[in-house]
Amino acid sequence: MIDHTCYECGGPLRVRQHTERTKVGRYTVEDASQTVPVCANGHAELDLDQLAEYQRRASVVVLAEAEKIGGSEIKVARKALGLTQAQLAGLLGVRQETVSRWETDQAPLERTSRLALLAIVRDPKAIERLDHEPAHANETLHVRVRAA
């Protein structure tokens, strides 16, 4: 039971399916995965955490599916995570200036950096794990890659 009315029009609210349209750079992602309070006029009641989650999920879709990723898409993904350019650079193992060049379309985002960014946006808790796990300078990672 919703104990208040729509903040925009004063109409009664009902919990129902809602399609949120989120702009990620030049792309618009429609996400109908959530049920939220909505009035008869279609005004959805979303809090900041819900909006941030829509933005994060939209960034995942764009990073995973868009053929071309530009600076505006990278910036939206970074902001969806609540990171500064310097923080994102640290997570991706690049300089802050590199992130700045990506975001201003002065340098292309390499495939490996795009995949790393996608992994972080897809699983934001990975940031916490990276922050809390000690780095071992001489540690070697062994990865087996198979051709598809």
C-alpha positions, -999 to +999 in steps of 0.1 A: +000+000+000+014+034-010+007+060+017+011+092-004+001+106-038+021+115-069+045+144-063+039+158-098+002+157-102-013+146-068-029+115-084-030+081-066+000+058-071-001+021-080+029-002-082+032-014-117+057-021-145+076+010-156+098+017-186+127+040-178+144+056-208+181+064-199+204+083-221+240+070-223+258+093-246+242+091-280+222+060-271+189+056-253+182+024-234+147+014-224+146-007-193+112-022-183+127-046-156+113-029-125+079-023-109+077+011-092+049+034-080+033+051-110+003+074-112-024+073-139-006+101-158+025+079-160+047+097-135+070+072-119+083+077-084+120+068-084+145+076-057+182+084-064+194+049-058+169+035-084+179+062-109+216+053-104+208+016-109+189+023-142+219+044-153+243+016-144+223-011-162+219+012-193+257+016-193+262-022-192+239-026-222+257+001-242+292-011-233+283-047-242+262-041-273+271-008-290+294-011-319+311+023-312+318+037-278+327+073-275+337+097-247+301+105-237+293+068-231+325+063-211+317+094-189+282+082-182+295+048-172+321+063-149+296+086-133+271+057-128+298+041-107+303+074-087+340+075-097+364+103-106+386+100-136+415+093-113+397+065-095+386+049-128+421+052-142+435+035-111+410+006-115+419+002-152+456+006-148+459+038-169+467+074-162+440+099-153+450+118-185+441+087-205+406+086-191+403+123-199+413+118-235+388+089-238+360+111-224+368+140-248+372+117-278+409+125-281+419+089-279+401+056-286+391+033-259+410+001-265+391-032-265+408-045-233+400-013-214+364-014-227+360-050-215+376-041-181+352-011-178+323-033-187+333-058-160+334-031-134+301-015-145+284-050-146+296-058-111+302-026-090+310-048-060+342-057-078+355-023-069+352-031-032+370-064-038+398-046-057+401-021-029+404-047-002+425-074-018+462-068-015+482-065-047+512-088-051+538-072-073+554-105-083+522-124-088+517-141-122+483-148-135+479-178-157+450-176-181+441-201-208+424-186-238+407-207-264+396-197-299+359-197-303 
